[in-house]
Amino acid sequence: MKKCMIILFLFISSLFAENFSEMSTQELIAIMGYVKPENQKKFKRELKSRISTMSDKEKRRYKKNLKRLKR
């Protein structure tokens, strides 16, 4: 329960962030599909720059959430 609350807090706080470079890769993956249209370009650029350093687990989550990004 505590872990869920922390993740929820990070998710909500990250929705208001525009500086994606300060966010963790996990946070970026979590907000895929929820970024405001005016911030999409910056978000996609930052996410793309991190693909090469993602762990296998992060890459699986990224590919799963990629559907949301294309909407």
Secondary structure, 3 states (H helix, E strand, C coil): CHHHHHHHHHHHHHHCCCCHHHCCHHHHHHCCCCCCHHHHHHHHHHHHHHHHHCCHHHHHHHHHHHHHHCC
